[in-house]
Amino acid sequence: KIIGLTVGGDDYVTKPFSLDEVLARIRAVLRRAGSARVAAPPSRITFADIELDDDSHEVIKAGEAVALSPTEFNLLRFLIQNAGRVLSKAQILDHVWHYDFGGDANVVESYVSYLRRKIDTTEPRLLHTVRGVGYVLRVPRG
């Protein structure tokens, strides 16, 4: 019992046990946990001068609202969440379109092009192609 509680257990039930006792213990743990709610992840994420709000499905670039399709929005969210990390077309297909690589990767290229026209029109450019690898969202070095 002591080891179980020491390593993080909230309660301990020994055999034989009654179902009523287990349910009462579960309710007690849930009551205690209910007062210590986990904070929801932020609905607004930012990168450089881009703000993306998941709750309102809005994108602001340099203080101006930008209209994005749901797919463009999901692609931008994935790029921002992985800013600085080179993402392959296969990773993007899996996370944005939710299917494995094996189809036409041109869909990724097309949507990256759409995003560039909408959110990457001024210097410094943020959305970069890493030839032969994929795409990365980053502020240019130097």
N, C-alpha and C positions, 0 to 999 in steps of 0.2 A: 504494500500500500504506500509506504513512505517513498519508495523509489518512483512510483508512478506519479505521485503528487509533486515530487521534487523536480522531475523532468518536464513538468508543464501540464499535467492532468488537472482538471477542475474537480473531479470527484472520482470515487472508486466504489464499485459494487462487487460483492463477493457472491459466489454461488453457494447454495441456491438462492435465487432472488425472486421477488414477486414482480410482475409486470407493473403493478400500481406503484411500487417503490421506484422502479426505474423511471417511469413517467413523471413522478413527483420530482425526482432529482434532475431530469431533463428540463422541466419547467423552471426549477430554481436556477439552473445555469443560464437559461435563456433570459430570465428576469434580470440577473446580474449583468449579462452581456448587453441587454437592451439599453442600459443606461450609459454604456460606453460605445456608442455608435462609431463605426468606421467612417471617416470622411469620404465623401464621394470624390472620384477623380475630377480634376478641374475640367470644366466644359470648354474653357477657352485656352487655346495653346497659341504660342507665338514663335515666329522665327523672323529675324531681321525686322522688316517693316510689314510683315504679314501677320494678321490675327485671324484665327479660325475659331468659330464658336459652334460647338457641337449641338448645343441646345437649340439655338435659333437657326442653325444651318447657314450662317452668314460668314462671309470672308471679307476682310478689310485689308486693302493694300495701300500703304502710304496715306491712310486716312480716308480712302475712297472705297465704297462698297463695290464688290466684284461679283457678278452673277456667274455661278458655276453650276453645271449639271450635277446630279447626285454622284455620278462616277468620277467626275473631275474633283469634286469635294473629297471623296474617299481617297483618291490618289494623292491629293495634296496633304490630307491628314497623315497618310502613311509616310510620305516623304518627310513631313515635319517631325513626326514621331521618331524618325530614323535619320535626322539631320546629321550630316557629316559621315554617314555610312553609305558606301556604294551598294546599291540594291540591284540585283540582276533582274532581267525581264521576267524570269521564272518566279522570283520572289514577289514581284509586283503583281503578276497574274494571280498567284495564289492568294495574296492578301487583299487585293482590291476586287478581283473578279471571282475569287473563291473557286478556281479550278487549276488543275495541274498544267504545267507547261507541256505542250504537245500540239497545241493549236497554232493559230497564226499570231506570232509575236508582234506583228505590225499594229495590232490594236493598242499595245503599250506605246509604241512610237507615235501613233496618232494622238493619243490622249496626252502624252507629254508635250506634243506640239500645240495642242489646244491650250494646255496650262501655260505654256510659255507665252502665247499670244495674249493671255488674260492677266497673268501675274508677274511676268518676267520681261517687261518691255523697257526697263530703264537699267542703266549701269549703276552699280555692278550687277552682273548677271548672277542669279542664285542657283538655277537649275542647270546642272552640267551633265554632259554625256561623257562617260568613261568608255572610250572605244573598246569594243570587244567584251565589255564587262556589264555595264548597265548605266544607271543614273544616280546622281548624288545631289542633294540640296545642301549647299554650303556657301558661305561668304568667301570670295576669292582671297587667296593668300597674297600678302605684299601690298 
